[in-house]
């Protein structure tokens, strides 16, 4: 039976301290000298009552040993990371969010000492420094890690508030969706800029992303033998079963995001363009390649040096100090800030505007319908062919000349070139 024992005299508080004794699930005696708030027991009754509550939890099989909560956040993270089952890129992001944000602030704190109020205060500062999406990602990792700590009975509750926790405070309306969407005509203009800058490969990959909804990494992972471009009554098809990614310093292929491998019927114009691209490089195993024919890698340099100028334009430049001349392209108006992933969003919008069956649209995007609708709805060949015909119509409409509005802006200013200056000679130099 739970009871209390006198321990030591607290000179600062000028009181005796007590500890509670209680039976553990294994039949041995446990002891507790502080409550859940970290305060010591200064009376025999308070220690006994707390110990009695722990014994009740043992009988109800809800017991959480206070000593288990002394493990630090960093120690728990080292145990927790090997247990997660996510893709290599997701695991990399988990580790970066822990290393750069969570552990520097909370690594040395015991999990049992984590305070919801302190975490919310830290989150407010985090959101002032980071973008909304990245801050959400950091808090999601922290919340998931502590959810698993609750399951392991290291702590009784999760101190990281959920988004639907209903905490009091100022009303924060949900931010509006500011994703930039391109029309078929704007996608064509971006692709034409890509053709001027980088040739056929970039031209086709922009249009393939816009008219298939595939991610850039998924397009980069398409092999030659995954194309069936001859229409034998079921439409030309592209089979996407993997994506190319740069993981752990090595270029590799992994499964599509969310295991969303799928085959897509292509509009005829895109099948013709892909055939032209294949014919231009007969020895390549991949459909889309780097400029010199190697594996396609989309990194930070490509976004800055290729994608952004395709959308925002760049000024022409002649030969300067041995550097090659550079063709200029004008910015496409109305899509300022468009990202490559925005082409995937644009594809979804186009299909929604065409009022195609939701199950066919979501299947083309690689999504799975939930609930009863997902159980009883199925994609048919007629639905897929109708989508391909609709996309072909969008393409043909985009080729029409537009004379009543401006589509291109002026060239952006040319950045000043860096002037190499010879080092000044020292006074005693010969």
KEKOL-539461 format. One line per field, with one value per residue (C-alpha): residue in one letter; x, z, y. Coordinates in steps of 0.02 Angstrom, whole numbers, plus 50000, padded with zeros to 5 digits. Example, Ala and Ser with C-alpha at 12.3 -4.5 7.8 and 13.67 -1.06 7.14 Angstrom:
<pts>
aa c(a; s)
x c(50615; 50684)
z c(50390; 50357)
y c(49775; 49947)
</pts>
This chain:
<pts>
aa c(x; x; x; x; x; x; x; x; x; x; x; x; x; x; x; x; x; x; x; x; x; x; x; x; x; x; x; x; x; x; x; x; x; x; x; x; x; x; x; x; x; x; x; x; x; x; x; x; x; x; x; x; x; x; x; x; x; x; x; x; x; x; x; x; x; x; x; x; x; x; x; x; x; x; x; x; x; x; x; x; x; x; x; x; x; x; x; x; x; x; x; x; x; x; x; x; x; x; x; x; x; x; x; x; x; x; x; x; x; x; x; x; x; x; x; x; x; x; x; x; x; x; x; x; x; x; x; x; x; x; x; x; x; x; x; x; x; x; x; x; x; x; x; x; x; x; x; x; x; x; x; x; x; x; x; x; x; x; x; x; x; x; x; x; x; x; x; x; x; x; x; x; x; x; x; x; x; x; x; x; x; x; x; x; x; x; x; x; x; x; x; x; x; x; x; x; x; x; x; x; x; x; x; x; x; x; x; x; x; x; x; x; x; x; x; x; x; x; x; x; x; x; x; x; x; x; x; x; x; x; x; x; x; x; x; x; x; x; x; x; x; x; x; x; x; x; x; x; x; x; x; x; x; x; x; x; x; x; x; x; x; x; x; x; x; x; x; x; x; x; x; x; x; x; x; x; x; x; x; x; x; x; x; x; x; x; x; x; x; x; x; x; x; x; x; x; x; x; x; x; x; x; x; x; x; x; x; x; x; x; x; x; x; x; x; x; x; x; x; x; x; x; x; x; x; x; x; x; x; x; x; x; x; x; x; x; x; x; x; x; x; x; x; x; x; x; x; x; x; x; x; x; x; x; x; x; x; x; x; x; x; x; x; x; x; x; x; x; x; x; x; x; x; x; x; x; x; x; x; x; x; x; x; x; x; x; x; x; x; x; x; x; x; x; x; x; x; x; x; x; x; x; x; x; x; x; x; x; x; x; x; x; x; x; x; x; x; x; x; x; x; x; x; x; x; x; x; x; x; x)
x c(50000; 50061; 50142; 50261; 50438; 50531; 50690; 50797; 50782; 50770; 50871; 50810; 50625; 50653; 50545; 50564; 50550; 50453; 50443; 50301; 50320; 50208; 50200; 50263; 50180; 50320; 50283; 50435; 50429; 50448; 50477; 50431; 50496; 50417; 50246; 50209; 50258; 50428; 50385; 50451; 50333; 50341; 50209; 50185; 50005; 50045; 50179; 50063; 49918; 50027; 50098; 49921; 49870; 50013; 49957; 49782; 49858; 49950; 49788; 49701; 49850; 49875; 50036; 50176; 50336; 50394; 50574; 50543; 50500; 50678; 50742; 50791; 50720; 50888; 50901; 50724; 50759; 50906; 50791; 50646; 50728; 50773; 50591; 50510; 50461; 50460; 50544; 50728; 50691; 50563; 50684; 50816; 50693; 50649; 50832; 50863; 50713; 50771; 50951; 50920; 50769; 50703; 50860; 50951; 50802; 50737; 50873; 50932; 50757; 50677; 50519; 50424; 50471; 50407; 50279; 50138; 50148; 50336; 50319; 50183; 50292; 50437; 50322; 50270; 50452; 50481; 50340; 50411; 50577; 50518; 50389; 50219; 50243; 50415; 50361; 50213; 50336; 50447; 50299; 50232; 50395; 50398; 50216; 50240; 50395; 50304; 50150; 50260; 50331; 50153; 50125; 50283; 50216; 50361; 50236; 50048; 50004; 50077; 50128; 50133; 49961; 49871; 49804; 49628; 49664; 49550; 49677; 49615; 49692; 49670; 49567; 49684; 49594; 49663; 49784; 49720; 49791; 49918; 49980; 50015; 49920; 49962; 49839; 49877; 49933; 50052; 50122; 50157; 50246; 50355; 50395; 50444; 50563; 50634; 50659; 50755; 50864; 50896; 50824; 50700; 50726; 50670; 50528; 50454; 50478; 50383; 50237; 50245; 50231; 50086; 49988; 50020; 50027; 50184; 50314; 50483; 50568; 50443; 50474; 50661; 50640; 50546; 50642; 50626; 50542; 50406; 50332; 50205; 50179; 50089; 49901; 49826; 49651; 49687; 49788; 49974; 50036; 50171; 50205; 50276; 50340; 50487; 50564; 50744; 50810; 50976; 50983; 51132; 51248; 51204; 51086; 50960; 50785; 50650; 50464; 50342; 50281; 50146; 50180; 50076; 50146; 50024; 50001; 49935; 49853; 49938; 49860; 49922; 50028; 50128; 50156; 50226; 50342; 50406; 50440; 50540; 50639; 50677; 50731; 50850; 50951; 50933; 51066; 50990; 50899; 50804; 50675; 50733; 50919; 51044; 51110; 51255; 51149; 51179; 51058; 50938; 50964; 50853; 50941; 50957; 51063; 50929; 50793; 50899; 50984; 50850; 50676; 50667; 50727; 50601; 50462; 50536; 50641; 50822; 50911; 51017; 51204; 51343; 51516; 51597; 51778; 51771; 51600; 51476; 51338; 51169; 51000; 50871; 50692; 50549; 50452; 50282; 50153; 50029; 50132; 50257; 50324; 50264; 50360; 50384; 50260; 50137; 50121; 50053; 49928; 49882; 49847; 49726; 49636; 49619; 49540; 49421; 49369; 49329; 49207; 49288; 49240; 49328; 49390; 49477; 49554; 49622; 49689; 49782; 49857; 49910; 49786; 49669; 49488; 49439; 49278; 49129; 49167; 49338; 49266; 49130; 49206; 49316; 49412; 49363; 49454; 49319; 49357; 49543; 49518; 49400; 49533; 49664; 49546; 49507; 49693; 49724; 49589; 49673; 49838; 49762; 49674; 49837; 49920; 49801; 49879; 49821; 49815; 49710; 49827; 50009; 50086; 50268; 50346; 50505; 50675; 50734; 50888; 51054; 51152; 51320; 51463; 51599; 51755; 51917; 52042; 52227; 52302; 52390; 52578; 52664; 52778; 52935; 52875; 52984)
z c(50000; 49958; 50100; 50131; 50204; 50278; 50180; 50200; 50274; 50148; 50224; 50100; 50124; 50308; 50288; 50286; 50118; 50093; 49960; 49912; 49898; 49786; 49706; 49525; 49395; 49424; 49611; 49665; 49762; 49669; 49741; 49690; 49768; 49655; 49577; 49391; 49401; 49476; 49650; 49800; 49934; 50096; 50189; 50224; 50165; 49994; 49959; 50012; 49907; 49752; 49776; 49801; 49634; 49548; 49621; 49554; 49382; 49399; 49435; 49289; 49176; 49143; 49241; 49175; 49275; 49318; 49296; 49113; 49081; 49129; 48958; 48859; 48692; 48609; 48685; 48630; 48454; 48437; 48484; 48380; 48212; 48169; 48199; 48070; 47903; 47772; 47605; 47599; 47559; 47698; 47822; 47768; 47801; 47972; 48022; 47959; 48054; 48212; 48192; 48142; 48248; 48375; 48459; 48478; 48580; 48669; 48654; 48835; 48910; 48988; 48897; 49061; 49085; 48916; 48942; 48817; 48852; 48823; 48661; 48596; 48636; 48542; 48395; 48380; 48362; 48239; 48127; 48123; 48056; 47937; 47801; 47851; 47762; 47836; 48011; 47994; 47945; 48097; 48216; 48130; 48162; 48344; 48368; 48288; 48390; 48552; 48497; 48492; 48663; 48731; 48653; 48738; 48903; 48925; 48951; 48977; 48852; 48702; 48745; 48561; 48523; 48370; 48240; 48299; 48484; 48501; 48603; 48647; 48562; 48416; 48271; 48133; 47966; 47855; 47730; 47553; 47423; 47332; 47217; 47045; 46908; 46722; 46579; 46431; 46333; 46470; 46484; 46297; 46312; 46454; 46349; 46202; 46316; 46368; 46185; 46153; 46306; 46319; 46166; 46135; 46300; 46407; 46288; 46300; 46488; 46523; 46414; 46483; 46661; 46615; 46516; 46625; 46800; 46838; 46954; 46882; 46976; 46906; 46729; 46755; 46803; 46645; 46540; 46353; 46371; 46481; 46333; 46216; 46092; 45954; 45974; 45954; 46002; 46185; 46164; 46176; 46354; 46475; 46622; 46776; 46902; 46984; 47012; 47004; 47161; 47236; 47398; 47516; 47389; 47254; 47107; 47124; 47079; 47209; 47199; 47154; 47295; 47395; 47286; 47151; 47000; 46856; 46669; 46582; 46411; 46319; 46203; 46025; 46013; 46168; 46102; 45941; 46039; 46145; 45988; 45916; 46077; 46073; 45892; 45932; 46054; 46003; 46123; 46284; 46408; 46481; 46398; 46477; 46498; 46549; 46412; 46373; 46376; 46555; 46698; 46724; 46891; 46949; 47087; 47149; 46999; 46877; 46970; 46974; 46804; 46697; 46771; 46839; 46675; 46578; 46680; 46727; 46572; 46552; 46451; 46300; 46319; 46194; 46212; 46369; 46415; 46331; 46400; 46272; 46205; 46288; 46205; 46287; 46328; 46383; 46544; 46529; 46604; 46733; 46804; 46910; 47044; 46959; 47019; 46921; 47040; 46990; 46821; 46913; 47003; 46836; 46761; 46902; 46876; 46689; 46719; 46848; 46724; 46599; 46724; 46708; 46832; 46997; 47009; 46839; 46884; 47051; 46973; 46843; 46982; 47078; 47219; 47300; 47337; 47517; 47589; 47497; 47340; 47326; 47354; 47221; 47091; 46954; 46806; 46633; 46466; 46401; 46543; 46506; 46319; 46353; 46460; 46323; 46193; 46306; 46334; 46147; 46125; 46256; 46162; 45995; 46072; 46150; 45978; 45918; 45904; 46037; 45976; 46107; 46255; 46300; 46340; 46362; 46467; 46431; 46455; 46636; 46662; 46628; 46786; 46790; 46755; 46884; 46833; 46869; 46942; 46944; 47119; 47167; 47171; 47336; 47347; 47353; 47220; 47066)
y c(50000; 50175; 50272; 50418; 50428; 50577; 50611; 50769; 50941; 51084; 51226; 51355; 51314; 51270; 51116; 50928; 50842; 50680; 50548; 50432; 50244; 50138; 49966; 49956; 49841; 49714; 49705; 49804; 49967; 50131; 50303; 50479; 50639; 50771; 50799; 50819; 51002; 50963; 51025; 50927; 50859; 50959; 50859; 50675; 50682; 50759; 50628; 50486; 50549; 50566; 50391; 50323; 50400; 50312; 50146; 50178; 50205; 50040; 49947; 50033; 49994; 50179; 50194; 50303; 50294; 50471; 50415; 50373; 50555; 50605; 50550; 50705; 50754; 50720; 50546; 50505; 50571; 50451; 50307; 50369; 50406; 50224; 50176; 50290; 50215; 50353; 50385; 50434; 50616; 50628; 50551; 50677; 50818; 50745; 50741; 50919; 50989; 50903; 50957; 51138; 51186; 51061; 50994; 51162; 51224; 51068; 50936; 50946; 50958; 50804; 50751; 50753; 50936; 50998; 51135; 51168; 51354; 51360; 51263; 51379; 51530; 51451; 51410; 51593; 51644; 51502; 51561; 51737; 51670; 51534; 51515; 51446; 51279; 51248; 51297; 51178; 51042; 51073; 51067; 50911; 50818; 50876; 50825; 50654; 50617; 50657; 50561; 50407; 50453; 50451; 50279; 50218; 50288; 50405; 50544; 50546; 50683; 50773; 50952; 51003; 51072; 51010; 51131; 51095; 51112; 51263; 51363; 51537; 51687; 51804; 51741; 51686; 51662; 51527; 51600; 51610; 51492; 51598; 51460; 51533; 51442; 51448; 51440; 51324; 51478; 51534; 51357; 51363; 51531; 51465; 51312; 51424; 51518; 51350; 51303; 51464; 51442; 51255; 51168; 51028; 50935; 51083; 51125; 50952; 50931; 51092; 51036; 50858; 50924; 51038; 50907; 50752; 50827; 50727; 50799; 50850; 50708; 50583; 50645; 50634; 50450; 50397; 50270; 50249; 50080; 50157; 50250; 50171; 50312; 50217; 50226; 50053; 50104; 50140; 50300; 50331; 50303; 50354; 50238; 50324; 50198; 50287; 50458; 50515; 50596; 50648; 50548; 50538; 50618; 50492; 50503; 50363; 50307; 50280; 50243; 50379; 50488; 50398; 50244; 50328; 50235; 50250; 50247; 50402; 50421; 50564; 50691; 50659; 50817; 50768; 50591; 50667; 50783; 50639; 50537; 50682; 50692; 50505; 50513; 50656; 50548; 50364; 50301; 50367; 50254; 50401; 50510; 50673; 50703; 50835; 50951; 50833; 50677; 50618; 50591; 50735; 50823; 50964; 51058; 51235; 51289; 51234; 51330; 51488; 51479; 51396; 51392; 51569; 51650; 51545; 51625; 51795; 51824; 51874; 52006; 51957; 51969; 51972; 51897; 51971; 51930; 51763; 51713; 51646; 51755; 51727; 51731; 51841; 51790; 51901; 51868; 51785; 51903; 51839; 51696; 51791; 51674; 51514; 51360; 51197; 51115; 51250; 51163; 51010; 51121; 51199; 51028; 50989; 51154; 51123; 50953; 51026; 51159; 51021; 50940; 50768; 50631; 50659; 50481; 50496; 50664; 50603; 50443; 50545; 50652; 50496; 50523; 50397; 50443; 50409; 50340; 50269; 50369; 50290; 50116; 50124; 50242; 50169; 50238; 50177; 50187; 50305; 50427; 50426; 50449; 50594; 50679; 50656; 50728; 50876; 50911; 50903; 51036; 51146; 51129; 51176; 51327; 51384; 51394; 51529; 51701; 51823; 52003; 52091; 52080; 52086; 51917; 51963; 52098; 52196; 52118; 52130; 52238; 52155; 52122; 52212; 52096; 52079; 52173; 52085; 52205; 52169; 52170; 52330; 52316; 52344; 52496; 52389; 52265; 52245)
</pts>
